[in-house]
Amino acid sequence: MSAHAQADVSRALAAGALQGGGAFTERCHAQLREAVPGSRPFLTTSCTDALEMATLIIGLNPGDEVVMPSWTFSSTANAVALRGAVPVFVDIREDTLNIDPVQAAAAVTPRTRALVCVHYAGVGCDMDTLVGLCRDRNITLIEDAAQAFGATWNGAPLGGFGDFGAFSFHASKNVSCGEGGALHVNRADLVQRADLVWHKGTDRSRFDRGEVQRYEWCALGSSFTPSEATAALLSAQLAEAAAINRARRCAWAYYAELLEGAGSTAHLRLPHIPVEAGHNGHIFAIRTLDQDACERTLEAFRSHGIDARTHYRPLHSSPAGRHYGRSRGRLPVTDAVTGTLIRLPLDAAITRTEQEYVVEILLGASRSADRRARASAQGSSRA
Ligand SMILES: Cc1ncc(COP(=O)(O)O)c(C=O)c1O
């Protein structure tokens, strides 16, 4: 924790009033408004909560459908299934691993109330197409921007395109307070309802402004507000967000530079960033030739003490995904990505020497995979 963050947390503790909604929460809200101009942020205890807030605000009902990628975290679908609605899983694009707008459009039915897009690895989905699709079909657009704080599409911040944008400030994210999140409400007509939901379904805000004598239960809501100690920590991190993202983007670019050319020679697929996307260096994910190469590469990393990991188990084939959701047809890209993706170690403090070592191990494992593939091809041509 930086000295600045420690001082702010100490100030919050010394003030004694640790419940949410105080000065540090307001400071976070001001910082988040600056990050996504024109939106109304609500600080939450997680992105999970932010997504659940969004589905409460739109009053999602049993039987409603929500289109989303299968390649995401359980929270994206939980927010829908908890309201009795049905997550409808669609495939992702081969290049960005973000929702495929063509598949998304084909999955819309008269029951569809919303579409959730996930900006995987902090790389923007095709927002031009998705915003147009949701407007034309009159459905709510929710951006699951858990990984995308500080990332842009055509220069505008992600989280500000949909009706809602949900961020995560979990320990694994670029900007973090341990556990935290925010829901950005981008439609003025939904802000008042969002405020009720955020205040556990009560008109507490009106009471605080002296507009009513008492506050009462007005709508379905829940407990979404983090404590002032958490808000103090987050506020200090938000102040450093630009520097953190700059350092991560720099490390990301160095991996790309080191691996340039390896994509064709070593059967490694490197990440693709569309020209419209300004990414935030959240994840550098490579793809291997097949699952066997992936497992052997992960083992090589493990044996050299390098913490590299694969990512999601897709939702459409998970036990809860099969129970609560349904897929639109087969999802071949999602299936192919599963078990062939590796996230290289990446944070704002990683050194170039550490990155060079990671790439050395990766290329060594990849060359072994090449040799095995050649040997097996020769074996089958002789047979
Ligand atoms: C796409 C996506 N959505 C939501 C979440 C949940 O975020 P949180 O841990 O802040 O609830 C995650 C977690 O990593 C995620 O990857």
The ligand as a MOL file (V3000), in Angstrom:
LIG
                    3D

  0  0  0     0  0            999 V3000
M  V30 BEGIN CTAB
M  V30 COUNTS 16 16 0 0 0
M  V30 BEGIN ATOM
M  V30 1 C -15.7470 -10.3430 -16.4280 0
M  V30 2 C -15.8740 -10.2920 -14.9300 0
M  V30 3 N -17.0140 -9.8220 -14.3910 0
M  V30 4 C -17.1780 -9.7400 -13.0500 0
M  V30 5 C -16.1730 -10.1230 -12.1980 0
M  V30 6 C -16.4050 -10.0360 -10.7070 0
M  V30 7 O -15.6590 -8.9810 -10.1330 0
M  V30 8 P -15.6130 -8.8180 -8.5350 0
M  V30 9 O -14.5880 -9.7600 -8.0230 0
M  V30 10 O -15.2240 -7.3760 -8.3260 0
M  V30 11 O -16.9610 -9.0980 -8.0380 0
M  V30 12 C -14.9870 -10.6230 -12.7030 0
M  V30 13 C -13.8990 -11.0470 -11.8110 0
M  V30 14 O -12.7480 -11.1050 -12.1480 0
M  V30 15 C -14.8150 -10.7110 -14.1160 0
M  V30 16 O -13.7020 -11.2030 -14.6830 0
M  V30 END ATOM
M  V30 BEGIN BOND
M  V30 1 1 1 2
M  V30 2 1 2 3
M  V30 3 2 2 15
M  V30 4 2 3 4
M  V30 5 1 4 5
M  V30 6 1 5 6
M  V30 7 2 5 12
M  V30 8 1 6 7
M  V30 9 1 7 8
M  V30 10 2 8 9
M  V30 11 1 8 10
M  V30 12 1 8 11
M  V30 13 1 12 13
M  V30 14 1 12 15
M  V30 15 2 13 14
M  V30 16 1 15 16
M  V30 END BOND
M  V30 END CTAB
M  END
